[in-house]
Amino acid sequence: MAWTPRTTEILRAVAAYQLAQQALAAEFAARWAEALAAVEARELAGALTELEAQYTAAVRESAAVSRTLSVAFYRLVRALETGRVIGGPGYRPGASLGSLWADFNRATGKRTGTGPREVLPVDTRNPFPAEDLAREARRAEETFRHQVADRVEKHERERPAREGSAALDDAELVAWEREFLESLKTGSTGAGGMLVQDGGRDAIHAALQDDPGAIGYFRVTDASPCYFCALMAGRGAVYKSRRTAAFGAHPHCHCQAAPIFSRRYQLPSENTKFSRMWRDFGGGSLADWRTYYSTTTKT
């Protein structure tokens, strides 16, 4: 008898996965905010070496957790949809839906589902890419340089003119410092959080391309996506090809890719809602869609 995809369980796993990845970005943000709060504005330039070490460590450690979570999620959804388990990191002989749910629950920190203990047929292929630690370190370092070091150095060059201006009082200087610090925190947190979740997003997209059993993915958003992410979620499934290998995440984006392995998949209700919004929009430029989406979601 043909395997029937466990649609309700898949959607539960998809929702839990998106929230778990979002939580990883939030944990990174809290860790980085604590590091920034420990340094006075005037001391930032002298603390860049230490801050870089803390930033890159936080990104890389959380990205590794994101990757482990993604592998557990991919393997579980694949099994729920096809009745077969894929090899690769984390695979244990004798895997069942019960053991895959246990792995996923452990990775998310929440008990989302359980399953039977019957051993599943195995596809031994490993579609998951090996970790490229040098590349990940380089990306974290480059992000820190652009989002923190370069901006702090520019701020320091501007400080003498600000402090020497008779037109500015103390309150304005304090406000200038506060605005800079908030901007620095927002930019570096968003960029770092993107790298954290890219640990998992990259693993899933690489697996999709290398797994003969995968046919594509759909985009899962957070509770309040931007206009671009809502549009991408509303288009539904994206079938795999070299052209669709890139996901298109951005800073402060919590969207994830949910892999699909048969054409009997079901989209989350949010995706259906955004698809309906796009049809109701009736066409136009991306700027027009942005205005329409903003107006519609506020009402």
N, C-alpha and C positions, 0 to 999 in steps of 0.2 A: 504493500500500500504506500502511495506517495506521501512524503512528509508534508504536514500542514504547518505553515509558519505560525508561531505563537504570537500573534499580533499584539494582544494586550500586554503581554510580558515585555515585548520589544519596546513598546512605547514607554512603559515604566522605566526600563533600563535607559532609554534615550534621555528621558527627563532627569533621572538621577545623575547620569553622566554629565549633562550640561551644568547642573548645579554644582557638582563636585569640581569640575574644571573652573567654574566661576569662583568657588571658594578658595582654590589654590591661588588665583590671582589676588584675591582679597587678603590672603595670608601674607603673600609677598608684599602687598601694599602696606600692611600694618608693620611688617618687619622693617621696611625701608623708611616709613614715616618715623619710626622710633630712632633709627640711625640719624636721620636729618635733624630731629628734635634735640639731639644731644650736642649739636654744634651751633654756636652763635653765628649769625650772618657774617660778622666780620672775620670769623675764623674759618669760613668755608674754603678759601683759597689754600690755606695751610693744611687743611684736612683732606684734600682731594685723594691722596694716595690711600688713606685708610677708608675713606668713603667708597672708593672704587672697589677695594677688596670686599667690603660688605655688600655692595650692590651686586657685583658679579657672582659672589657666592650665593646670595639669596636667589638670584635668577636661575643659576645652574642647578641648585638643589631642588627648587620647586619644579623646574622643567623636567628633571629626571623623574619626579613623582608623577607629573602629568603624562609622561611617556608610559610609565608602568600602568597607570590607570587606563590609558587609551588601548593598550594591548589587551588588557582584561575585558574591556568593553567590546572591542572588535571581535574577540574570540567568542564572547557570549552571544552577541547579536548574530554572528555568523551561524552558530550552532542552533539558536532559536529559529532562524529562518530556513536553514538547510538540513538540520539534523546531523551535521558533520562538524568535527572539531579540527581546527587548523594548528599546525605545529608552531615552532618558534619559541622565543623567550617566555618562560613561565608555564609552558606546556608540561603536564605530568601524565605519564601513561595511565590508562584507565579513566580518562576524563569523562565526566557525565555532566548533564545539565545541572545537577546538584552541586558538583564541585566547581563548575564554572560560575554559578551564582555565588558560591562561597568566596571565590577569588574576587569577583566584582564587588561584593559587599565589603570585603576587607579593604579593597582599594578605595572605595568611596567613604568608608567609615560609617555606612548605614546599611540596614538590612532591608533591601529593596525587594528581593524575591528568593524563592527556593525552587528546587526541581528534583526530578527523579534521579536515582542513582544508576540507572542502566548505562553501561559503557557505550559511548558513541563511536561510530566509524571515524577513522582519522585520515586527514589529508596531511601528509608529512611535510609538505612544502613550508618553508619559513618565508613569509612575504615581508617581514618587518626588517627595516634597515638597521644595520649596526650603528651604535651610537658614535657620532663624530665629535669627540670631546674637544678637539682643537677648533673645529668650526664653531661649536657652541660657545667656547671661551672667547673666540674672536668676535662673534656677534654681540656678546654681552659687553665686552670692552669697547667696541665701537659705539654701541648705544649709550654707554656711560659718557664717553667722550663728547658725543653730539648733544646729549640731553642735559649733562651736568657740567663737565669740565669746561667746555667751550663757553657755555653760558655764564659760568661763574667768572671766568677770566674776562669776558666782555663787561660784566657787571663791575668788576674791580677797576677796569679802565675808566669807567664812567663815574666812579665814586668821587674822585677829587673835584670834578666840575660840579657835581651835585652838592658836596659839602661846602664848596667855596662860594656858592651862589647866595648872595644876600637876599634874593627874592624868595628863598625857601626857608620856612621856619622848621623847628624840630619835629612838629607833628607831620609835616609833609615828608621829611626825610624818613621818619619811622614808617609812614604809609608806603613810601617807595620801596623800602626794604621788605616790608610785609608782602607787598604785591609781587616782588621778585621771588621771594621764597615760596609763595603759594603757586606761582607759575612754574617754578623749578620742580616742585613736588608733583604737580599735576602732570607735566610733560614726562618726567622720568618714571613716574608710576605707571602711566599708560603704556609707554614703550616697553618697560620691563615686564608688565603684566602680559603684553602681547607675546614676548619671548617665552614666558613661562608656559602659556597655553600652546604656543607653537611646538613645544616639546611633544605634546600629544597630537596636535593637528598634523604635523609633519609625518609622524609615524603612521597615522591612519591613511594619509594620502599616498604615501609610498606603498603601503600594503595594498591599497586599492589597485594601484597600477600593476603590482606584481602577483596578485592573487587571481588566478583564472576563474575562480568562483564568484568574484565580485563584479557587479555591473555598474556601480556608481554610488552616489550619495545624495542626501538632501541636507539642507542647512537648518540647524536648530538654533534659535535665538534665545536671548534672555527675555525677561518680562517686558522690557521697554527698549526694543532695538531702535537704532537710527533708521532713517528713511532708506538708506542703501541696503542695510542688512534685511530690513523688512521686505524689500523688493526681491532680494536674492532668495529669501526663504519662500516667498510666494511663487517662485517659478517652479517649485517642486523638485523632482529628481533631476540630477545632472549625471548623464551617462558618461562613463569613463573614456577618456582619450587624452592624448598629450596636451591638447588645448585646455582641457578642464582640470588639469592636475593642480593648478594654483587655486587656492581657496579665497584669497582676497580679504583677509582679516586686517584690522586696523587698531591703533592704540585705543584702549578702553572698550574693545570689542570682546564680547563673551560668546560669540557664535561658535558652534562646533559642527563637524561633519559627521552625520550618522550614515554608516555604510549600508548599502542594500545589496542583496544577493539573489533576489527573484523579483519578478514584476508583480508579485502579489503583496507588495509592501503597503503600509498605510501611513499617511502623513499625520503629524500631530495637528491638533485643532488650530493652533496658532498659524501654521503654514497655510491651512485652508482659508483662514480669515484674511491673511495678507494677499492671497491669490484673488479672493473675492474683491478686496479693496482695489487691486490693480485693474480688474475688469470694470469695476464701477468708475474708476478714474477715466477710462476711455481713451487713453493715449496722450502723448505729449512729450515734452523734454524732461530730462532728469530733474531740472530745476522746478518745472511745473509739478512733477510728482512729489518733490520735497515739500512744496507748499501745500499740496493737497493732503499729503500724509500728516504733516504737522497740524493742519486744521482739523482733519478728521479725528485724529487720536486725542485731541484736546476737548472734543465735544462729548 
